[in-house]
Amino acid sequence: MNFALKFAALGLLLPAGAGTVLAQQDYFSNWPAGSSPQEVGRSLAEHFITSPHQSSTIFYGEVGSWYGALTFAQLTSDLDLRSRLIKRFDPLLPGGSETNLIGNRRHVDDEIFGIVPMEIAIQTKDPKYLAYGKQFADRQWENPQPDGLSVETRYWIDDMYMLTILQLEAYRATGDKKYLDRDALEMVSYLDKLQKPNGLFYHAPDVPFFWGRGDGWVAAGMAEMLRALPADHPQRARIMRGYKSMMAALLRYQGKDGMWRQLIDHEEAWPESSSSAMFTFAMITGVKNGWLDPYTYGPAARKAWLAVIGYIDQNGDVTSVCEGTGKQNDLEYYLERKRKTGDYHGQAPILWAASALLR
């Protein structure tokens, strides 16, 4: 096998005299012009600052984009970008002019809002952001179920990111292990109930379809949690097993174009950018942290990054983002979902993937 040709096809430029065995970081360097995580992340983060809210309340896609832009600013030491992201957030603080945009349901889709002030607190050490964000994490467990799970537990696969990232950010911001233990308990419960033998997840227990973005939330949630779980945590091995099983399945279903389909196991489904970006983030994170074999997953992750950023248009908007999708036991319902451009569902995970490449 001609490895030089193989890696050139993936956009990987080998230095003169390089051997056939590459260090894992070599999969994530020598980017073609305009495709580096620094360039892509900056373009999307700057675009986010000037973009309007996309719904009557701050929805989880916007929250994810804010979080991704903030992590990108931190990893690039861009204090000006961070300052402008915080300035955009300040009207949402108590007493601010935009507090009417904050959802007030005791529901994972609304509570996730708390990750933005907590990420600001992590980076700035400003106690007002910590106190504000922490209240969302605390009220999620005010009256837990007898099994210790949050009352917001509903066994939709989206929750494996929505719910867990909030508790994870509370742990990162406070160092209090109770948030991490809640998180791990929740994740293991979802894994035991929802993961299928092939490693993937149905959109819901009563909807037997592997919907791309739904599985994307799972992949991203596990990758984020594994970054924080100590090696000796009692739930780490179970979560790692679920993560590796999912990554192996995704490797099998990745298209020749580097993308994943709207329905993962249906070749006739269209390539979908938000799920592909989430899988890219999860796979990059696994390679960079040594959880995944770099010579197997490194080329796939690189190919995925180069593929998904090709869906960013000249305005900095991500194209081919699946519209919001409720669960429905109907194959045609999923195959006929509409494509959107600039939707925060798609903007967010490309920012996460850029951050993952920079870590």
C-alpha positions as CSV (number, residue, x, y, z in Angstrom):
1,M,0.0,0.0,0.0
2,N,1.3,3.5,-0.9
3,F,0.8,5.4,2.4
4,A,2.0,8.6,0.9
5,L,-0.8,8.5,-1.7
6,K,-3.3,7.4,0.9
7,F,-2.6,10.4,3.2
8,A,-2.4,12.8,0.3
9,A,-5.9,11.9,-0.6
10,L,-7.0,12.9,2.9
11,G,-5.3,16.3,2.6
12,L,-2.3,15.2,4.7
13,L,0.9,16.6,3.4
14,L,3.9,14.5,4.5
15,P,7.3,16.0,5.0
16,A,10.1,14.9,2.8
17,G,11.6,11.5,3.9
18,A,8.7,10.8,6.3
19,G,8.2,7.1,7.1
20,T,5.0,5.3,6.8
21,V,4.3,5.4,10.6
22,L,3.0,8.8,11.7
23,A,2.6,10.2,15.2
24,Q,-1.0,10.7,16.1
25,Q,-0.7,14.5,16.0
26,D,0.4,14.4,12.3
27,Y,-3.2,13.6,11.4
28,F,-4.2,17.0,12.7
29,S,-1.6,19.2,11.1
30,N,-0.5,20.4,7.6
31,W,-4.0,21.6,6.8
32,P,-4.9,22.8,3.3
33,A,-5.3,26.6,3.0
34,G,-8.3,27.8,4.8
35,S,-9.1,24.6,6.6
36,S,-7.1,24.9,9.8
37,P,-9.1,24.9,13.1
38,Q,-7.8,28.4,13.8
39,E,-9.2,29.8,10.6
40,V,-12.5,27.9,10.7
41,G,-13.1,28.5,14.4
42,R,-12.4,32.2,14.1
43,S,-14.7,32.6,11.2
44,L,-17.6,30.8,13.0
45,A,-17.0,32.5,16.3
46,E,-16.9,36.0,14.8
47,H,-20.1,35.1,12.8
48,F,-21.8,34.0,16.0
49,I,-21.2,37.4,17.7
50,T,-23.1,39.2,15.0
51,S,-25.8,36.7,14.4
52,P,-29.3,37.2,15.8
53,H,-31.1,34.9,18.2
54,Q,-32.9,32.2,16.2
55,S,-36.0,31.7,18.4
56,S,-38.1,33.4,21.0
57,T,-35.9,31.9,23.7
58,I,-32.2,31.1,23.8
59,F,-32.4,27.5,22.6
60,Y,-29.8,24.8,23.1
61,G,-28.2,25.2,19.7
62,E,-27.4,28.8,20.4
63,V,-26.1,27.8,23.8
64,G,-23.9,25.2,22.2
65,S,-22.5,27.7,19.7
66,W,-21.8,30.2,22.6
67,Y,-20.0,27.4,24.5
68,G,-18.0,26.5,21.4
69,A,-17.0,30.0,20.7
70,L,-15.9,30.6,24.3
71,T,-13.7,27.4,24.3
72,F,-12.2,28.4,21.0
73,A,-11.4,31.9,22.4
74,Q,-9.7,30.3,25.4
75,L,-7.7,27.8,23.4
76,T,-6.4,30.6,21.1
77,S,-5.8,33.0,24.0
78,D,-8.0,35.6,22.2
79,L,-9.1,37.8,25.1
80,D,-10.8,40.3,22.7
81,L,-13.0,37.6,21.3
82,R,-13.8,36.4,24.7
83,S,-14.6,39.9,25.9
84,R,-17.1,40.3,23.0
85,L,-18.7,37.0,23.7
86,I,-19.2,38.0,27.3
87,K,-20.5,41.4,26.3
88,R,-23.1,39.6,24.2
89,F,-24.1,37.5,27.2
90,D,-24.4,40.3,29.8
91,P,-27.9,41.4,28.9
92,L,-29.0,37.9,29.9
93,L,-27.7,38.3,33.5
94,P,-30.4,39.0,36.2
95,G,-31.8,42.4,35.7
96,G,-30.5,42.6,32.2
97,S,-32.5,43.8,29.1
98,E,-32.9,40.3,27.5
99,T,-33.8,38.0,30.5
100,N,-37.2,37.5,28.8
101,L,-35.3,35.3,26.3
102,I,-34.3,32.7,28.9
103,G,-36.5,29.6,29.0
104,N,-37.8,28.8,32.5
105,R,-39.0,25.2,32.2
106,R,-37.5,22.5,34.4
107,H,-36.4,20.8,31.2
108,V,-33.0,19.8,29.8
109,D,-33.5,22.0,26.7
110,D,-33.9,25.1,28.9
111,E,-31.5,24.2,31.8
112,I,-28.5,23.8,29.4
113,F,-28.5,27.6,29.3
114,G,-26.4,27.4,32.5
115,I,-23.3,26.2,30.7
116,V,-22.6,29.6,29.1
117,P,-22.3,31.6,32.4
118,M,-20.3,28.7,33.9
119,E,-17.9,28.6,31.1
120,I,-17.4,32.3,31.5
121,A,-16.8,31.8,35.2
122,I,-14.3,29.0,34.5
123,Q,-12.3,31.4,32.2
124,T,-12.7,34.7,34.2
125,K,-13.1,33.5,37.8
126,D,-15.9,36.0,38.1
127,P,-18.3,34.8,40.9
128,K,-21.4,36.4,39.5
129,Y,-21.3,34.1,36.4
130,L,-20.6,31.1,38.6
131,A,-23.5,31.8,40.9
132,Y,-25.9,32.4,37.9
133,G,-24.9,29.2,36.0
134,K,-24.7,27.0,39.1
135,Q,-28.4,27.6,39.9
136,F,-29.4,25.8,36.7
137,A,-27.3,22.7,37.6
138,D,-28.5,22.7,41.2
139,R,-32.2,22.9,40.4
140,Q,-31.9,20.0,37.9
141,W,-31.3,17.8,41.0
142,E,-33.5,19.6,43.6
143,N,-35.8,16.6,43.9
144,P,-34.1,13.6,42.4
145,Q,-35.8,10.3,41.7
146,P,-35.4,7.4,44.2
147,D,-32.7,6.0,41.9
148,G,-30.7,9.2,42.2
149,L,-31.4,10.4,38.6
150,S,-32.7,13.8,37.8
151,V,-36.4,14.3,37.5
152,E,-35.6,15.6,34.0
153,T,-34.5,12.2,32.9
154,R,-36.7,11.1,29.9
155,Y,-34.5,8.7,27.9
156,W,-34.3,10.7,24.8
157,I,-30.8,10.3,23.4
158,D,-30.4,14.1,23.1
159,D,-30.2,14.2,26.9
160,M,-26.8,12.4,26.8
161,Y,-25.4,15.8,25.9
162,M,-28.1,18.3,27.0
163,L,-28.3,17.1,30.6
164,T,-24.7,15.9,31.1
165,I,-22.9,18.9,29.8
166,L,-24.6,21.1,32.4
167,Q,-23.5,19.0,35.4
168,L,-20.1,18.6,33.8
169,E,-19.6,22.3,33.5
170,A,-20.7,22.7,37.2
171,Y,-18.0,20.2,38.2
172,R,-15.4,22.0,36.0
173,A,-16.4,25.4,37.6
174,T,-16.6,24.3,41.2
175,G,-14.5,21.1,41.5
176,D,-17.3,19.6,43.5
177,K,-17.4,15.9,42.7
178,K,-21.1,15.5,43.3
179,Y,-21.8,17.0,39.9
180,L,-19.5,14.5,38.2
181,D,-21.0,11.6,40.1
182,R,-24.5,12.7,39.1
183,D,-23.3,13.0,35.5
184,A,-21.8,9.5,35.4
185,L,-24.8,7.9,37.0
186,E,-27.1,9.5,34.4
187,M,-24.9,8.6,31.5
188,V,-24.6,4.9,32.5
189,S,-28.3,4.7,33.0
190,Y,-28.9,6.0,29.4
191,L,-26.2,3.7,28.0
192,D,-27.7,0.6,29.6
193,K,-31.2,1.5,28.4
194,L,-30.6,2.9,24.9
195,Q,-27.4,1.6,23.3
196,K,-28.1,-1.1,20.7
197,P,-25.8,-4.1,20.0
198,N,-24.3,-2.4,16.9
199,G,-23.1,0.5,19.1
200,L,-25.6,3.1,17.9
201,F,-28.8,4.5,19.4
202,Y,-32.4,4.7,18.2
203,H,-33.8,8.2,18.3
204,A,-36.1,7.0,21.1
205,P,-37.0,3.5,22.5
206,D,-40.2,3.4,20.4
207,V,-38.6,4.9,17.2
208,P,-36.2,2.3,15.5
209,F,-34.1,4.7,13.5
210,F,-30.5,5.8,13.9
211,W,-31.1,9.6,13.4
212,G,-27.8,11.3,12.8
213,R,-28.1,14.4,15.1
214,G,-29.6,12.4,17.9
215,D,-26.7,10.0,17.8
216,G,-24.4,13.1,17.5
217,W,-25.5,14.4,20.9
218,V,-24.6,11.0,22.4
219,A,-21.2,10.9,20.8
220,A,-20.4,14.5,21.9
221,G,-21.7,13.9,25.4
222,M,-19.6,10.8,26.0
223,A,-16.5,12.5,24.6
224,E,-17.0,15.5,26.9
225,M,-17.5,13.4,30.0
226,L,-14.6,11.1,29.4
227,R,-12.3,14.2,29.2
228,A,-13.2,14.9,32.8
229,L,-13.7,11.5,34.5
230,P,-10.7,10.4,36.5
231,A,-9.1,7.1,35.6
232,D,-10.3,5.5,38.8
233,H,-13.9,6.7,38.6
234,P,-16.3,3.7,39.1
235,Q,-18.3,4.5,36.0
236,R,-15.5,5.4,33.6
237,A,-14.9,1.9,32.3
238,R,-18.6,1.5,31.4
239,I,-18.8,4.9,29.7
240,M,-15.6,4.2,27.8
241,R,-16.9,0.8,26.6
242,G,-20.1,2.5,25.3
243,Y,-18.0,5.3,23.6
244,K,-15.7,2.9,21.9
245,S,-18.5,0.7,20.7
246,M,-20.2,3.8,19.2
247,M,-17.0,5.0,17.5
248,A,-16.4,1.6,15.9
249,A,-19.9,1.7,14.5
250,L,-19.4,5.2,13.2
251,L,-16.2,4.2,11.5
252,R,-18.2,1.5,9.6
253,Y,-20.9,3.9,8.5
254,Q,-18.7,6.9,7.4
255,G,-19.3,7.7,3.8
256,K,-16.6,7.8,1.2
257,D,-17.0,11.6,1.2
258,G,-16.1,11.7,4.9
259,M,-19.6,12.5,6.0
260,W,-22.4,10.6,7.8
261,R,-25.9,10.4,6.5
262,Q,-29.1,11.9,7.9
263,L,-30.1,8.3,8.8
264,I,-26.7,6.8,9.7
265,D,-27.3,3.3,8.2
266,H,-29.2,4.5,5.0
267,E,-27.0,5.2,2.1
268,E,-29.9,6.9,0.3
269,A,-30.1,9.5,3.0
270,W,-28.4,12.8,2.4
271,P,-25.1,13.8,4.0
272,E,-25.9,15.8,7.1
273,S,-23.5,18.4,8.6
274,S,-24.6,18.8,12.3
275,S,-24.3,15.0,13.0
276,S,-21.1,14.7,11.0
277,A,-19.5,17.6,13.0
278,M,-20.5,16.0,16.3
279,F,-19.0,12.7,15.3
280,T,-15.9,14.5,14.1
281,F,-15.6,16.2,17.5
282,A,-16.0,12.9,19.3
283,M,-13.5,11.0,17.1
284,I,-10.9,13.8,17.2
285,T,-11.2,13.9,21.0
286,G,-10.7,10.1,21.2
287,V,-7.6,10.2,19.1
288,K,-6.1,13.2,20.8
289,N,-6.6,11.6,24.3
290,G,-5.3,8.1,23.3
291,W,-8.7,6.3,23.7
292,L,-8.8,5.4,20.0
293,D,-6.2,3.8,17.8
294,P,-4.7,6.8,16.0
295,Y,-3.8,4.8,12.8
296,T,-7.4,3.6,12.5
297,Y,-9.3,6.7,13.6
298,G,-6.9,9.5,12.8
299,P,-7.4,9.3,9.0
300,A,-11.2,9.0,9.5
301,A,-11.3,12.0,11.8
302,R,-9.2,14.1,9.5
303,K,-11.3,13.2,6.5
304,A,-14.4,14.1,8.5
305,W,-13.1,17.5,9.5
306,L,-12.1,18.4,5.9
307,A,-15.5,17.1,4.6
308,V,-17.7,18.9,7.1
309,I,-16.0,22.3,6.8
310,G,-16.8,22.1,3.1
311,Y,-20.4,22.7,4.1
312,I,-19.6,26.2,5.4
313,D,-20.7,28.8,2.8
314,Q,-19.1,32.2,2.0
315,N,-21.1,33.9,4.8
316,G,-19.8,31.6,7.5
317,D,-23.1,29.7,7.6
318,V,-23.1,25.9,7.8
319,T,-25.3,24.3,5.2
320,S,-27.2,21.0,5.0
321,V,-28.3,21.1,8.7
322,C,-31.3,18.9,9.4
323,E,-34.3,20.8,10.6
324,G,-35.5,20.2,14.2
325,T,-36.9,16.7,14.3
326,G,-39.4,15.2,16.7
327,K,-39.5,11.4,17.1
328,Q,-41.8,9.6,14.8
329,N,-42.0,5.9,13.8
330,D,-42.0,6.6,10.1
331,L,-38.9,6.1,7.8
332,E,-40.1,8.6,5.2
333,Y,-40.5,11.2,7.9
334,Y,-36.8,11.1,8.6
335,L,-35.7,10.7,4.9
336,E,-37.7,13.8,4.0
337,R,-36.4,16.2,6.7
338,K,-35.5,19.6,5.2
339,R,-32.0,21.0,5.0
340,K,-31.3,24.4,6.7
341,T,-28.5,26.9,6.4
342,G,-26.9,28.8,9.3
343,D,-28.9,26.9,11.9
344,Y,-27.1,26.9,15.3
345,H,-27.5,23.1,15.4
346,G,-24.8,23.0,12.8
347,Q,-22.7,26.0,13.8
348,A,-22.1,24.7,17.3
349,P,-20.4,21.3,16.7
350,I,-18.0,22.6,14.1
351,L,-16.8,25.1,16.8
352,W,-16.5,22.1,19.2
353,A,-14.5,20.2,16.6
354,A,-12.2,23.2,16.1
355,S,-11.6,23.4,19.8
356,A,-10.9,19.6,20.0
357,L,-8.2,20.0,17.3
358,L,-6.6,22.8,19.4
359,R,-6.5,21.0,22.7
